[in-house]
C-alpha cells in the first residue's frame, strides 16, 4: 500500500525557513518523480515543486523560484522541500504527491505551514 507522510511544518515568522519532509513507502520510490503542492484556505491546490526520479531535474513556479528547493534521498525514500524567506502568503497546507504508473495518484495527509508575525 502506498503511503506518503509529511512532517516539518509549523508556525514561523516572515523571513524564516522550514524544511518539510515526506517519507514514502509501498512502491519503488526511485522510479517516479515527486511533487510538492500547497493549498491555502479558500484557494485551489497549487504545484510548488517537482523533482525527477533521480533528482537531476527540478521545476518551480515563479511564485516560489529562488526561495524553495526540492530534493530527494532515494536511499531513505524521502523527498524534502526547503522553504526559505517565508512570506505570509506562503501560509498553506503542504502536500507531497506521486503519480505511480498503472496505479494512480497518491497524496500525503499534509503539513501546515503558517507564516505570521
N, C-alpha and C positions, 0 to 999 in steps of 0.2 A: 504494500500500500504506500502510495506516495505521500510524504509528509514534508511540509515546509514550516519551520518555526523561527519567527523573527524575535529579535531582542535588541536592546540597546537604546531604546527611545527614552525620552524624559523631558523635564522642564528645564529650559536653558534661557539665558539672556541673549538679546541680539548681539551678533558678532562671535558668539561661542560656537563650539564644534561638538559633534557626536559621531560615534562610529556604530552603525547598525550592522547586525549580523543576521544571516538566515541559514540555519542548519537544515540540511536536506537528507532525506532517506527514502528508500523504496524504488529507486531506479538508478541507472548508471549516470551519475552526476556529470562526469566529464564529457558525455556525449552531446549535451544540449546547452544552448545559450540560456542565459538567465536575465531577468529584468527586475528592476525596482519600479514600483508605481507609488503614487500617493493620492489620497483623497481628502480634501478639505471639506468641512461642513457645507452642505448645500451645493457642492461642485461635483463635476464628473471626475472619475478616476483618471489620473494623468501619468503618462510614462515619464520617468525621470532619468533612467539609465538602463543601458543594455550592455552585456558583455558576451563575447563569443565563447564557444565551448572550451577553448584552451586559453582564453583570456587575452588574446592578442589584439582583438578589436573591441573598442568601446564606442558608445554613442550617447549623446546627451542633447536635450533640447536647449535652446538658447537661454531659457529662464534659469538654468542651473549650471550651465557650462562654466568651467573655471572655479566653481565652488564645490561641486560634488564629484566624487571619484568612486567608481565601481571597481571591485577587484574580486578575485576568487582564489580559493585554495582547493584544488581538486583532490589533494590528499586528505583534506579534512571535510570534504563535501559541504563546503561553506562558501557563501557569497557575502561580500561586505559592501557597505555604502558609507564612505566617509563624507560627512556633510560639514562644510566649513562656512564661516562668515554667515551664520544663520540669520534670517530675517523673519519678522512676524508673519509674513506671507508664506513662509515655509511650513507653518503650522498645519499638520495633517496627520492622518494615519498612513504609515508607510508599509507597503506590502511587497513581498517578493513573489515572483511568478515564474513558471516554466511551462512551456508547451512541449509535452512529450509525444513524439510522433507515434501515431497509432493508438494513443491512449487519451490525450486531451490536455486541457489547461488545468493547472493546479495553482492554488494560492495559499499563502500562509494566513494566519489569523490577524496579522497586522501589529505594528508597534506605534504608539502615539508619540509624536514629536510636537512639543508646544514651545514656541518662542515668544517670550514675553518679559518685559522689564517690570 
